């Protein structure tokens, strides 16, 4: 996987903190997703063979609810205040930050992920509360998706709120918003009529952002929602899913409510982020897949929550 998307390699936390279920806390604005069938995955040339986007196949999904937006900084803050939870980035003392999010004078002193990926910096003190490291904050972006959260952090939040992460199948089905075989949540054209539909890289990646655009998240409800009322199912921040990641996903999982529950060492991510660009990583397509180790975090990774359909027996 081209690591502009999701830098990995952080060690797992030595201790994962149990949290008490507190149903209804930071209750999401739910979209009711109807049961149905859809063509999942893609055999198109835009995909990456190593990601296992295909073979495309028909999949049935039961009705469920999905939050209209990713979990925001405000919602995650409520969780932390209620539980005193400490994220894995905070425990580790650092997280990965895209270099243009860090002040120029501080960059030289920071360690890059690798020579091949100089745009990712490991920043001491970077975490959900300080997304660019010391001196940054979220007070002016409480409506943005929370980032620097690992899969384990997302799972802890879900346990507290009485919700869960969506499966990959649920996520893709919902992202399509009722459209059949479309590339994006709104159709096949990236910018219909020249109008931007999502927060992905603008300009030349990775060194020349377009004038007026910043490489960072925007509000979780920015841009128009898809046909089922879901915001930012493409770009902005990657979203963790319930599944373990496998390139053989489409050959290994069931055709009805599939879930890859075989441990593989990596968890699935969907949706792409503000760093995605057609010249390097076009994983903002609805069929595109990403992954990372469950203890890793970065400035472009968050999550969205799901729940059983209203009235369903749990």
TIKOLLO-522787 format. One record per residue: residue number from 0; residue in three letters; y, x, z of N, C-alpha, C in turn. Coordinates in steps of 0.1 Angstrom, whole numbers, plus 5000, padded with zeros to 4 digits. Example, Ala and Ser with C-alpha at 12.3 -4.5 7.8 and 13.67 -1.06 7.14 Angstrom:
REM TIKOLLO-522787
> 0, ALA, 4943, 5132, 5078, 4955, 5123, 5078, 4967, 5132, 5078
> 1, SER, 4978, 5128, 5071, 4989, 5137, 5071, 5000, 5129, 5079
//
This chain:
REM TIKOLLO-522787
> 0, UNK, 4988, 5008, 5000, 5000, 5000, 5000, 5012, 5009, 5000
> 1, UNK, 5022, 5005, 4992, 5035, 5013, 4992, 5042, 5010, 5005
> 2, UNK, 5044, 5020, 5012, 5049, 5018, 5026, 5064, 5015, 5027
> 3, UNK, 5071, 5013, 5016, 5085, 5007, 5018, 5084, 4994, 5026
> 4, UNK, 5072, 4988, 5024, 5070, 4975, 5030, 5068, 4975, 5045
> 5, UNK, 5058, 4982, 5049, 5055, 4981, 5063, 5049, 4994, 5068
> 6, UNK, 5058, 5003, 5073, 5053, 5016, 5078, 5043, 5014, 5090
> 7, UNK, 5033, 5021, 5091, 5023, 5020, 5101, 5020, 5032, 5109
> 8, UNK, 5010, 5032, 5117, 5006, 5044, 5123, 5009, 5045, 5138
> 9, UNK, 5016, 5035, 5144, 5019, 5035, 5158, 5006, 5032, 5166
> 10, UNK, 5005, 5039, 5177, 4993, 5037, 5185, 4993, 5023, 5192
> 11, UNK, 4981, 5019, 5195, 4979, 5006, 5202, 4984, 5008, 5216
> 12, UNK, 4990, 4998, 5222, 4994, 4998, 5236, 4983, 5000, 5245
> 13, UNK, 4984, 5007, 5256, 4974, 5009, 5265, 4970, 4996, 5273
> 14, UNK, 4980, 4988, 5275, 4978, 4976, 5283, 4986, 4965, 5276
> 15, UNK, 4979, 4954, 5273, 4985, 4942, 5267, 4987, 4932, 5278
> 16, UNK, 4999, 4926, 5279, 5002, 4918, 5290, 4998, 4904, 5288
> 17, UNK, 4990, 4898, 5297, 4987, 4884, 5297, 4999, 4876, 5300
> 18, UNK, 5001, 4864, 5293, 5012, 4855, 5296, 5007, 4841, 5298
> 19, UNK, 5013, 4834, 5306, 5009, 4820, 5309, 5014, 4811, 5298
> 20, UNK, 5005, 4801, 5294, 5009, 4791, 5284, 5020, 4782, 5290
> 21, UNK, 5031, 4780, 5281, 5042, 4772, 5286, 5045, 4763, 5274
> 22, UNK, 5037, 4753, 5271, 5038, 4745, 5259, 5052, 4738, 5259
> 23, UNK, 5057, 4738, 5246, 5070, 4732, 5244, 5082, 4742, 5245
> 24, UNK, 5079, 4754, 5251, 5090, 4764, 5252, 5095, 4768, 5238
> 25, UNK, 5108, 4769, 5237, 5114, 4773, 5225, 5108, 4765, 5213
> 26, UNK, 5106, 4752, 5215, 5099, 4744, 5205, 5105, 4745, 5191
> 27, UNK, 5096, 4749, 5181, 5101, 4750, 5167, 5105, 4737, 5161
> 28, UNK, 5113, 4738, 5150, 5115, 4727, 5142, 5104, 4726, 5132
> 29, UNK, 5095, 4717, 5134, 5082, 4717, 5126, 5084, 4710, 5112
> 30, UNK, 5077, 4715, 5103, 5074, 4709, 5090, 5060, 4704, 5090
> 31, UNK, 5057, 4692, 5087, 5043, 4687, 5086, 5038, 4690, 5072
> 32, UNK, 5027, 4698, 5072, 5021, 4703, 5059, 5009, 4694, 5057
> 33, UNK, 5008, 4687, 5046, 4997, 4678, 5044, 4984, 4685, 5040
> 34, UNK, 4973, 4679, 5042, 4960, 4685, 5037, 4960, 4685, 5022
> 35, UNK, 4953, 4695, 5016, 4953, 4695, 5002, 4945, 4707, 4997
> 36, UNK, 4944, 4708, 4983, 4938, 4720, 4977, 4949, 4727, 4968
> 37, UNK, 4947, 4740, 4966, 4956, 4747, 4958, 4949, 4759, 4952
> 38, UNK, 4955, 4765, 4942, 4949, 4778, 4937, 4956, 4789, 4945
> 39, UNK, 4948, 4796, 4953, 4952, 4807, 4961, 4950, 4820, 4954
> 40, UNK, 4960, 4829, 4956, 4958, 4843, 4950, 4963, 4843, 4936
> 41, UNK, 4962, 4855, 4930, 4967, 4857, 4917, 4959, 4868, 4910
> 42, UNK, 4957, 4866, 4897, 4951, 4876, 4888, 4961, 4882, 4879
> 43, UNK, 4974, 4880, 4881, 4985, 4884, 4873, 4987, 4899, 4874
> 44, UNK, 4993, 4905, 4864, 4995, 4920, 4864, 5006, 4924, 4874
> 45, UNK, 5014, 4915, 4879, 5024, 4919, 4889, 5018, 4923, 4902
> 46, UNK, 5006, 4919, 4905, 5000, 4922, 4918, 4995, 4936, 4919
> 47, UNK, 4990, 4940, 4931, 4985, 4953, 4934, 4970, 4952, 4937
> 48, UNK, 4962, 4959, 4929, 4947, 4957, 4931, 4943, 4961, 4945
> 49, UNK, 4949, 4971, 4951, 4945, 4975, 4965, 4948, 4964, 4975
> 50, UNK, 4957, 4955, 4972, 4960, 4944, 4982, 4950, 4932, 4981
> 51, UNK, 4942, 4932, 4971, 4932, 4921, 4970, 4939, 4907, 4968
> 52, UNK, 4948, 4906, 4959, 4955, 4893, 4956, 4946, 4884, 4949
> 53, UNK, 4935, 4888, 4943, 4926, 4880, 4936, 4912, 4884, 4939
> 54, UNK, 4902, 4877, 4933, 4904, 4867, 4922, 4910, 4854, 4927
> 55, UNK, 4919, 4848, 4919, 4925, 4835, 4923, 4914, 4825, 4924
> 56, UNK, 4915, 4815, 4933, 4904, 4805, 4935, 4910, 4793, 4941
> 57, UNK, 4902, 4782, 4941, 4906, 4769, 4947, 4903, 4770, 4961
> 58, UNK, 4912, 4766, 4970, 4910, 4766, 4984, 4915, 4753, 4990
> 59, UNK, 4908, 4747, 4999, 4912, 4735, 5006, 4918, 4739, 5020
> 60, UNK, 4929, 4732, 5024, 4935, 4734, 5037, 4937, 4721, 5044
> 61, UNK, 4933, 4721, 5057, 4936, 4709, 5065, 4950, 4708, 5068
> 62, UNK, 4954, 4696, 5072, 4968, 4693, 5076, 4972, 4702, 5088
> 63, UNK, 4984, 4706, 5089, 4989, 4714, 5101, 5004, 4714, 5101
> 64, UNK, 5010, 4719, 5111, 5024, 4721, 5112, 5028, 4735, 5111
> 65, UNK, 5039, 4738, 5105, 5044, 4752, 5104, 5059, 4751, 5107
> 66, UNK, 5064, 4761, 5115, 5078, 4762, 5118, 5086, 4764, 5105
> 67, UNK, 5098, 4757, 5105, 5106, 4757, 5093, 5112, 4771, 5091
> 68, UNK, 5113, 4779, 5102, 5119, 4792, 5101, 5110, 4802, 5108
> 69, UNK, 5112, 4815, 5106, 5106, 4825, 5114, 5111, 4824, 5128
> 70, UNK, 5104, 4829, 5138, 5109, 4829, 5152, 5121, 4838, 5152
> 71, UNK, 5132, 4832, 5158, 5145, 4839, 5159, 5146, 4848, 5171
> 72, UNK, 5157, 4856, 5171, 5160, 4864, 5182, 5162, 4855, 5195
> 73, UNK, 5169, 4844, 5193, 5172, 4835, 5204, 5159, 4830, 5210
> 74, UNK, 5149, 4826, 5201, 5137, 4820, 5206, 5128, 4831, 5213
> 75, UNK, 5128, 4843, 5207, 5121, 4854, 5214, 5127, 4858, 5227
> 76, UNK, 5140, 4858, 5227, 5147, 4861, 5240, 5143, 4851, 5251
> 77, UNK, 5142, 4839, 5248, 5138, 4829, 5258, 5124, 4832, 5263
> 78, UNK, 5115, 4837, 5255, 5102, 4841, 5259, 5102, 4853, 5268
> 79, UNK, 5110, 4863, 5264, 5111, 4875, 5273, 5117, 4872, 5286
> 80, UNK, 5128, 4863, 5286, 5134, 4860, 5299, 5125, 4852, 5308
> 81, UNK, 5116, 4844, 5302, 5107, 4836, 5310, 5095, 4844, 5315
> 82, UNK, 5091, 4854, 5308, 5079, 4861, 5312, 5080, 4876, 5315
> 83, UNK, 5092, 4882, 5313, 5095, 4896, 5315, 5086, 4904, 5306
> 84, UNK, 5082, 4899, 5295, 5074, 4906, 5285, 5081, 4918, 5280
> 85, UNK, 5073, 4929, 5278, 5078, 4941, 5272, 5070, 4944, 5259
> 86, UNK, 5078, 4944, 5248, 5071, 4946, 5235, 5065, 4960, 5234
> 87, UNK, 5056, 4961, 5224, 5049, 4974, 5222, 5058, 4985, 5218
> 88, UNK, 5069, 4981, 5210, 5079, 4991, 5206, 5086, 4996, 5218
> 89, UNK, 5089, 4987, 5228, 5096, 4991, 5240, 5086, 5000, 5249
> 90, UNK, 5074, 4997, 5249, 5064, 5005, 5256, 5063, 5019, 5250
> 91, UNK, 5062, 5019, 5237, 5061, 5032, 5230, 5073, 5040, 5230
> 92, UNK, 5085, 5033, 5232, 5098, 5040, 5232, 5104, 5042, 5219
> 93, UNK, 5098, 5037, 5208, 5104, 5039, 5195, 5098, 5029, 5185
> 94, UNK, 5105, 5027, 5174, 5100, 5019, 5163, 5105, 5024, 5150
> 95, UNK, 5100, 5019, 5139, 5105, 5023, 5126, 5117, 5015, 5121
> 96, UNK, 5127, 5023, 5116, 5139, 5017, 5111, 5142, 5022, 5097
> 97, UNK, 5146, 5014, 5088, 5151, 5018, 5075, 5163, 5026, 5076
> 98, UNK, 5164, 5038, 5069, 5174, 5048, 5072, 5188, 5043, 5070
> 99, UNK, 5191, 5034, 5061, 5205, 5029, 5059, 5209, 5020, 5070
> 100, UNK, 5200, 5016, 5079, 5204, 5008, 5090, 5209, 5016, 5102
> 101, UNK, 5207, 5030, 5100, 5211, 5039, 5111, 5224, 5046, 5107
> 102, UNK, 5233, 5048, 5116, 5245, 5055, 5113, 5243, 5069, 5107
> 103, UNK, 5251, 5072, 5097, 5249, 5084, 5090, 5247, 5097, 5098
> 104, UNK, 5256, 5098, 5109, 5256, 5110, 5117, 5244, 5112, 5125
> 105, UNK, 5237, 5101, 5127, 5225, 5101, 5136, 5212, 5104, 5128
> 106, UNK, 5213, 5102, 5114, 5200, 5103, 5106, 5194, 5117, 5106
> 107, UNK, 5202, 5128, 5106, 5197, 5141, 5104, 5188, 5145, 5116
> 108, UNK, 5191, 5139, 5128, 5183, 5143, 5140, 5170, 5135, 5142
> 109, UNK, 5168, 5125, 5132, 5156, 5116, 5134, 5145, 5120, 5125
> 110, UNK, 5133, 5118, 5130, 5121, 5121, 5122, 5117, 5110, 5112
> 111, UNK, 5115, 5115, 5100, 5110, 5105, 5090, 5095, 5103, 5091
> 112, UNK, 5090, 5092, 5085, 5076, 5089, 5085, 5068, 5100, 5078
> 113, UNK, 5073, 5104, 5066, 5067, 5114, 5058, 5077, 5119, 5048
> 114, UNK, 5074, 5130, 5041, 5082, 5135, 5030, 5082, 5125, 5018
> 115, UNK, 5071, 5118, 5017, 5070, 5108, 5006, 5078, 5096, 5009
> 116, UNK, 5081, 5093, 5021, 5088, 5081, 5026, 5100, 5084, 5034
> 117, UNK, 5109, 5091, 5029, 5121, 5095, 5037, 5130, 5084, 5042
> 118, UNK, 5128, 5072, 5036, 5137, 5061, 5040, 5133, 5054, 5053
> 119, UNK, 5121, 5058, 5058, 5117, 5052, 5071, 5119, 5063, 5082
> 120, UNK, 5126, 5059, 5093, 5129, 5068, 5104, 5122, 5062, 5116
> 121, UNK, 5117, 5071, 5124, 5112, 5067, 5138, 5123, 5069, 5148
> 122, UNK, 5128, 5058, 5153, 5140, 5058, 5161, 5137, 5055, 5175
> 123, UNK, 5140, 5064, 5184, 5138, 5062, 5198, 5147, 5051, 5203
> 124, UNK, 5142, 5042, 5211, 5149, 5031, 5216, 5151, 5019, 5207
> 125, UNK, 5146, 5020, 5195, 5146, 5008, 5186, 5136, 4998, 5190
> 126, UNK, 5140, 4985, 5191, 5131, 4975, 5195, 5138, 4961, 5191
> 127, UNK, 5132, 4950, 5195, 5137, 4937, 5190, 5152, 4935, 5195
> 128, UNK, 5155, 4941, 5207, 5169, 4939, 5212, 5179, 4949, 5206
> 129, UNK, 5174, 4960, 5201, 5182, 4971, 5195, 5176, 4974, 5182
> 130, UNK, 5178, 4966, 5172, 5171, 4967, 5159, 5173, 4980, 5151
> 131, UNK, 5185, 4986, 5154, 5188, 4999, 5147, 5188, 5011, 5157
> 132, UNK, 5183, 5008, 5169, 5183, 5018, 5180, 5194, 5016, 5189
> 133, UNK, 5196, 5026, 5199, 5207, 5025, 5209, 5221, 5023, 5202
> 134, UNK, 5228, 5014, 5208, 5241, 5010, 5203, 5241, 4998, 5195
> 135, UNK, 5230, 4993, 5190, 5229, 4981, 5182, 5224, 4970, 5191
> 136, UNK, 5225, 4958, 5186, 5221, 4946, 5194, 5219, 4934, 5186
> 137, UNK, 5215, 4923, 5192, 5213, 4910, 5185, 5222, 4899, 5189
> 138, UNK, 5232, 4902, 5197, 5241, 4891, 5201, 5248, 4884, 5190
> 139, UNK, 5250, 4891, 5179, 5257, 4885, 5168, 5247, 4880, 5157
> 140, UNK, 5234, 4881, 5160, 5224, 4877, 5151, 5212, 4870, 5158
> 141, UNK, 5216, 4861, 5167, 5205, 4854, 5175, 5198, 4844, 5165
> 142, UNK, 5204, 4840, 5154, 5198, 4831, 5145, 5190, 4839, 5134
> 143, UNK, 5189, 4852, 5135, 5181, 4860, 5125, 5167, 4860, 5130
> 144, UNK, 5157, 4863, 5121, 5143, 4864, 5126, 5142, 4877, 5135
> 145, UNK, 5134, 4875, 5146, 5132, 4887, 5154, 5123, 4897, 5147
> 146, UNK, 5126, 4910, 5148, 5119, 4920, 5142, 5115, 4931, 5152
> 147, UNK, 5108, 4941, 5148, 5102, 4951, 5157, 5092, 4944, 5166
> 148, UNK, 5085, 4934, 5162, 5074, 4928, 5170, 5061, 4931, 5163
> 149, UNK, 5052, 4936, 5171, 5038, 4939, 5166, 5030, 4925, 5165
> 150, UNK, 5019, 4926, 5159, 5010, 4915, 5158, 5006, 4910, 5173
> 151, UNK, 5004, 4920, 5181, 5000, 4917, 5195, 5012, 4910, 5202
> 152, UNK, 5024, 4915, 5199, 5036, 4908, 5205, 5037, 4893, 5201
> 153, UNK, 5035, 4891, 5187, 5035, 4878, 5182, 5024, 4869, 5188
> 154, UNK, 5012, 4875, 5190, 5002, 4867, 5197, 5005, 4863, 5211
> 155, UNK, 5012, 4872, 5218, 5016, 4870, 5232, 5026, 4858, 5232
> 156, UNK, 5036, 4858, 5223, 5046, 4848, 5222, 5038, 4834, 5219
> 157, UNK, 5029, 4835, 5210, 5022, 4822, 5207, 5014, 4817, 5219
> 158, UNK, 5008, 4826, 5227, 5001, 4821, 5239, 5010, 4815, 5249
> 159, UNK, 5022, 4820, 5250, 5032, 4814, 5259, 5037, 4801, 5254
> 160, UNK, 5040, 4800, 5242, 5045, 4787, 5236, 5035, 4777, 5233
> 161, UNK, 5022, 4780, 5234, 5012, 4770, 5230, 5011, 4768, 5216
> 162, UNK, 5013, 4778, 5208, 5012, 4777, 5193, 5003, 4788, 5188
> 163, UNK, 5003, 4790, 5175, 4994, 4801, 5170, 5001, 4806, 5157
> 164, UNK, 4995, 4817, 5152, 5000, 4823, 5139, 4992, 4815, 5128
> 165, UNK, 4999, 4813, 5117, 4992, 4806, 5106, 4982, 4816, 5099
> 166, UNK, 4971, 4810, 5093, 4962, 4818, 5086, 4969, 4821, 5072
> 167, UNK, 4963, 4831, 5065, 4969, 4835, 5052, 4969, 4823, 5043
> 168, UNK, 4958, 4815, 5043, 4957, 4804, 5034, 4967, 4793, 5037
> 169, UNK, 4969, 4790, 5050, 4980, 4781, 5054, 4993, 4786, 5050
> 170, UNK, 4996, 4799, 5052, 5009, 4804, 5049, 5011, 4803, 5034
> 171, UNK, 5002, 4807, 5025, 5004, 4807, 5011, 5006, 4792, 5006
> 172, UNK, 4997, 4783, 5011, 4998, 4769, 5007, 5011, 4763, 5010
> 173, UNK, 5016, 4766, 5022, 5029, 4761, 5027, 5040, 4768, 5019
> 174, UNK, 5039, 4781, 5016, 5050, 4788, 5009, 5052, 4782, 4995
> 175, UNK, 5041, 4777, 4989, 5042, 4771, 4975, 5049, 4758, 4976
> 176, UNK, 5050, 4751, 4987, 5058, 4739, 4988, 5054, 4728, 4979
> 177, UNK, 5042, 4727, 4975, 5037, 4717, 4965, 5038, 4721, 4951
> 178, UNK, 5043, 4733, 4948, 5043, 4737, 4934, 5030, 4744, 4930
> 179, UNK, 5025, 4741, 4919, 5012, 4747, 4914, 5014, 4760, 4907
> 180, UNK, 5008, 4771, 4911, 5008, 4783, 4904, 5021, 4790, 4901
> 181, UNK, 5031, 4786, 4909, 5044, 4793, 4907, 5044, 4807, 4914
> 182, UNK, 5053, 4815, 4909, 5054, 4829, 4914, 5061, 4829, 4927
> 183, UNK, 5071, 4820, 4929, 5079, 4820, 4941, 5079, 4807, 4948
> 184, UNK, 5084, 4805, 4960, 5085, 4792, 4966, 5093, 4782, 4959
> 185, UNK, 5102, 4786, 4950, 5110, 4777, 4943, 5107, 4776, 4928
> 186, UNK, 5098, 4783, 4923, 5094, 4783, 4909, 5091, 4796, 4903
> 187, UNK, 5092, 4798, 4890, 5088, 4810, 4883, 5099, 4820, 4880
> 188, UNK, 5111, 4815, 4881, 5123, 4824, 4878, 5129, 4829, 4891
> 189, UNK, 5131, 4842, 4892, 5136, 4848, 4904, 5149, 4843, 4908
> 190, UNK, 5158, 4843, 4899, 5172, 4838, 4902, 5176, 4827, 4891
> 191, UNK, 5171, 4815, 4893, 5174, 4805, 4883, 5189, 4802, 4882
> 192, UNK, 5194, 4802, 4870, 5208, 4801, 4868, 5217, 4812, 4874
> 193, UNK, 5211, 4823, 4877, 5218, 4834, 4883, 5221, 4833, 4897
> 194, UNK, 5214, 4824, 4904, 5216, 4821, 4918, 5205, 4827, 4927
> 195, UNK, 5209, 4835, 4936, 5199, 4842, 4945, 5192, 4831, 4954
> 196, UNK, 5179, 4833, 4955, 5171, 4823, 4963, 5166, 4829, 4976
> 197, UNK, 5167, 4843, 4978, 5161, 4849, 4989, 5168, 4862, 4992
> 198, UNK, 5164, 4868, 5004, 5170, 4881, 5008, 5161, 4892, 5005
> 199, UNK, 5162, 4897, 4993, 5154, 4909, 4989, 5164, 4920, 4985
> 200, UNK, 5159, 4932, 4982, 5168, 4943, 4979, 5177, 4940, 4967
> 201, UNK, 5190, 4943, 4969, 5200, 4941, 4958, 5205, 4955, 4955
> 202, UNK, 5204, 4959, 4942, 5209, 4972, 4938, 5197, 4981, 4934
> 203, UNK, 5198, 4994, 4935, 5188, 5004, 4932, 5181, 5009, 4944
> 204, UNK, 5168, 5006, 4945, 5161, 5011, 4957, 5157, 5025, 4956
> 205, UNK, 5159, 5033, 4967, 5163, 5029, 4981, 5177, 5034, 4985
> 206, UNK, 5184, 5040, 4975, 5196, 5047, 4980, 5209, 5040, 4976
> 207, UNK, 5209, 5030, 4967, 5221, 5024, 4962, 5222, 5009, 4963
> 208, UNK, 5224, 5003, 4975, 5225, 4989, 4976, 5237, 4984, 4968
> 209, UNK, 5236, 4972, 4963, 5247, 4965, 4956, 5259, 4963, 4965
> 210, UNK, 5271, 4964, 4959, 5283, 4961, 4966, 5282, 4948, 4973
> 211, UNK, 5286, 4948, 4986, 5286, 4935, 4994, 5273, 4931, 5000
> 212, UNK, 5262, 4939, 4997, 5249, 4935, 5003, 5245, 4946, 5012
> 213, UNK, 5239, 4942, 5024, 5235, 4951, 5034, 5219, 4950, 5036
> 214, UNK, 5212, 4962, 5037, 5198, 4961, 5039, 5194, 4957, 5053
> 215, UNK, 5194, 4945, 5055, 5191, 4939, 5069, 5187, 4924, 5067
> 216, UNK, 5183, 4919, 5078, 5179, 4904, 5078, 5192, 4896, 5077
> 217, UNK, 5190, 4883, 5073, 5200, 4873, 5073, 5195, 4862, 5082
> 218, UNK, 5203, 4852, 5084, 5199, 4840, 5093, 5185, 4835, 5088
> 219, UNK, 5177, 4831, 5098, 5164, 4826, 5094, 5164, 4813, 5086
> 220, UNK, 5175, 4806, 5086, 5176, 4794, 5077, 5186, 4796, 5066
> 221, UNK, 5188, 4809, 5062, 5196, 4811, 5050, 5189, 4807, 5037
> 222, UNK, 5197, 4804, 5027, 5191, 4800, 5014, 5185, 4786, 5015
> 223, UNK, 5182, 4780, 5003, 5177, 4767, 5003, 5162, 4767, 5007
> 224, UNK, 5157, 4757, 5014, 5143, 4756, 5017, 5134, 4753, 5005
> 225, UNK, 5121, 4755, 5006, 5112, 4751, 4995, 5110, 4736, 4996
> 226, UNK, 5100, 4731, 4988, 5098, 4717, 4987, 5093, 4710, 4999
> 227, UNK, 5088, 4718, 5009, 5083, 4713, 5022, 5092, 4716, 5033
> 228, UNK, 5104, 4720, 5030, 5114, 4723, 5040, 5113, 4736, 5048
> 229, UNK, 5107, 4746, 5042, 5105, 4759, 5048, 5115, 4769, 5043
> 230, UNK, 5121, 4776, 5052, 5131, 4786, 5048, 5125, 4800, 5048
> 231, UNK, 5130, 4808, 5038, 5127, 4822, 5037, 5112, 4826, 5037
> 232, UNK, 5105, 4818, 5029, 5091, 4822, 5027, 5089, 4834, 5017
> 233, UNK, 5100, 4839, 5012, 5101, 4851, 5004, 5112, 4859, 5009
> 234, UNK, 5110, 4872, 5011, 5120, 4881, 5016, 5124, 4880, 5030
> 235, UNK, 5135, 4886, 5034, 5140, 4886, 5048, 5132, 4894, 5057
> 236, UNK, 5121, 4889, 5062, 5112, 4897, 5071, 5098, 4893, 5069
> 237, UNK, 5089, 4903, 5068, 5075, 4901, 5067, 5070, 4892, 5079
> 238, UNK, 5060, 4884, 5077, 5055, 4875, 5087, 5040, 4878, 5090
> 239, UNK, 5037, 4880, 5102, 5023, 4882, 5106, 5015, 4870, 5104
> 240, UNK, 5002, 4871, 5100, 4993, 4860, 5099, 4981, 4862, 5109
> 241, UNK, 4973, 4852, 5111, 4962, 4853, 5120, 4951, 4862, 5116
> 242, UNK, 4949, 4863, 5103, 4937, 4870, 5097, 4938, 4885, 5099
> 243, UNK, 4926, 4891, 5100, 4924, 4905, 5098, 4925, 4907, 5083
> 244, UNK, 4931, 4919, 5079, 4933, 4922, 5065, 4921, 4928, 5058
> 245, UNK, 4917, 4923, 5046, 4907, 4930, 5038, 4910, 4928, 5024
> 246, UNK, 4909, 4939, 5015, 4911, 4937, 5001, 4901, 4928, 4995
> 247, UNK, 4890, 4925, 5001, 4880, 4916, 4996, 4881, 4902, 5001
> 248, UNK, 4893, 4899, 5007, 4895, 4886, 5013, 4890, 4874, 5005
> 249, UNK, 4893, 4874, 4992, 4890, 4862, 4983, 4875, 4861, 4980
> 250, UNK, 4868, 4872, 4983, 4853, 4872, 4981, 4846, 4870, 4994
> 251, UNK, 4853, 4872, 5005, 4846, 4872, 5018, 4848, 4860, 5026
> 252, UNK, 4858, 4851, 5023, 4861, 4840, 5031, 4858, 4827, 5025
> 253, UNK, 4857, 4816, 5033, 4853, 4803, 5028, 4863, 4797, 5019
> 254, UNK, 4859, 4787, 5012, 4868, 4780, 5003, 4875, 4768, 5010
> 255, UNK, 4872, 4766, 5023, 4878, 4755, 5030, 4883, 4761, 5043
> 256, UNK, 4896, 4760, 5046, 4903, 4766, 5057, 4898, 4780, 5060
> 257, UNK, 4900, 4789, 5050, 4895, 4803, 5052, 4902, 4811, 5063
> 258, UNK, 4895, 4820, 5069, 4901, 4828, 5079, 4892, 4841, 5079
> 259, UNK, 4898, 4853, 5077, 4891, 4865, 5078, 4891, 4869, 5093
> 260, UNK, 4880, 4867, 5100, 4880, 4870, 5114, 4871, 4883, 5117
> 261, UNK, 4868, 4890, 5107, 4860, 4902, 5109, 4871, 4914, 5111
> 262, UNK, 4870, 4920, 5122, 4879, 4931, 5126, 4879, 4942, 5115
> 263, UNK, 4890, 4946, 5110, 4891, 4956, 5100, 4901, 4967, 5104
> 264, UNK, 4908, 4966, 5115, 4918, 4975, 5119, 4932, 4972, 5115
> 265, UNK, 4934, 4963, 5106, 4947, 4959, 5101, 4948, 4944, 5101
> 266, UNK, 4960, 4939, 5104, 4963, 4924, 5103, 4971, 4921, 5091
> 267, UNK, 4970, 4909, 5086, 4977, 4905, 5074, 4991, 4901, 5076
> 268, UNK, 4999, 4904, 5066, 5014, 4901, 5066, 5016, 4894, 5053
> 269, UNK, 5026, 4885, 5053, 5030, 4877, 5041, 5045, 4876, 5040
> 270, UNK, 5049, 4875, 5027, 5063, 4871, 5024, 5073, 4882, 5020
> 271, UNK, 5069, 4894, 5022, 5079, 4905, 5019, 5091, 4905, 5028
> 272, UNK, 5101, 4914, 5024, 5112, 4916, 5033, 5125, 4919, 5025
> 273, UNK, 5135, 4922, 5032, 5148, 4926, 5025, 5147, 4939, 5018
> 274, UNK, 5136, 4946, 5020, 5134, 4959, 5013, 5126, 4958, 5000
> 275, UNK, 5121, 4946, 4997, 5113, 4945, 4985, 5122, 4945, 4973
> 276, UNK, 5117, 4952, 4962, 5124, 4953, 4950, 5114, 4954, 4938
> 277, UNK, 5116, 4948, 4927, 5107, 4948, 4916, 5104, 4962, 4911
> 278, UNK, 5113, 4972, 4913, 5110, 4985, 4909, 5100, 4993, 4917
> 279, UNK, 5097, 4988, 4929, 5089, 4995, 4939, 5079, 4986, 4946
> 280, UNK, 5083, 4975, 4951, 5074, 4966, 4959, 5078, 4952, 4957
> 281, UNK, 5071, 4945, 4948, 5075, 4931, 4945, 5066, 4921, 4953
> 282, UNK, 5065, 4924, 4966, 5056, 4915, 4974, 5063, 4903, 4980
> 283, UNK, 5074, 4899, 4974, 5080, 4886, 4977, 5074, 4875, 4970
> 284, UNK, 5064, 4877, 4961, 5057, 4866, 4954, 5048, 4859, 4964
> 285, UNK, 5046, 4846, 4962, 5038, 4838, 4972, 5024, 4843, 4973
> 286, UNK, 5018, 4849, 4963, 5004, 4853, 4963, 5003, 4867, 4969
> 287, UNK, 5014, 4874, 4971, 5013, 4888, 4975, 5009, 4890, 4989
> 288, UNK, 5003, 4901, 4992, 4997, 4903, 5006, 5002, 4917, 5011
> 289, UNK, 5003, 4918, 5024, 5007, 4930, 5031, 4998, 4932, 5043
> 290, UNK, 4999, 4943, 5050, 4990, 4945, 5062, 4996, 4957, 5070
> 291, UNK, 4992, 4957, 5082, 4996, 4968, 5091, 4986, 4968, 5103
> 292, UNK, 4986, 4979, 5111, 4979, 4979, 5123, 4985, 4970, 5133
> 293, UNK, 4977, 4963, 5142, 4983, 4952, 5150, 4993, 4957, 5161
> 294, UNK, 4993, 4970, 5163, 5003, 4976, 5173, 5015, 4981, 5167
> 295, UNK, 5017, 4980, 5153, 5028, 4986, 5147, 5040, 4976, 5146
> 296, UNK, 5052, 4982, 5145, 5064, 4974, 5144, 5074, 4981, 5135
> 297, UNK, 5084, 4973, 5130, 5094, 4979, 5121, 5106, 4969, 5120
> 298, UNK, 5117, 4974, 5114, 5129, 4966, 5114, 5128, 4955, 5103
> 299, UNK, 5117, 4954, 5096, 5115, 4943, 5086, 5103, 4934, 5089
> 300, UNK, 5098, 4934, 5101, 5086, 4926, 5104, 5088, 4917, 5115
> 301, UNK, 5085, 4904, 5113, 5086, 4893, 5123, 5074, 4884, 5122
> 302, UNK, 5076, 4871, 5125, 5065, 4861, 5124, 5070, 4847, 5125
> 303, UNK, 5062, 4838, 5121, 5064, 4824, 5121, 5052, 4817, 5127
> 304, UNK, 5054, 4806, 5134, 5043, 4800, 5141, 5038, 4787, 5135
> 305, UNK, 5026, 4783, 5138, 5019, 4771, 5133, 5013, 4764, 5145
> 306, UNK, 5008, 4752, 5142, 5002, 4743, 5152, 4994, 4733, 5145
> 307, UNK, 4984, 4726, 5152, 4976, 4716, 5146, 4986, 4704, 5141
> 308, UNK, 4981, 4697, 5132, 4989, 4685, 5127, 4992, 4676, 5139
> 309, UNK, 5003, 4669, 5138, 5007, 4660, 5149, 4996, 4649, 5151
> 310, UNK, 4992, 4648, 5163, 4982, 4638, 5167, 4967, 4643, 5166
> 311, UNK, 4966, 4656, 5161, 4953, 4662, 5160, 4947, 4665, 5174
> 312, UNK, 4934, 4663, 5175, 4927, 4667, 5188, 4926, 4682, 5189
> 313, UNK, 4931, 4688, 5200, 4931, 4702, 5201, 4920, 4707, 5210
//
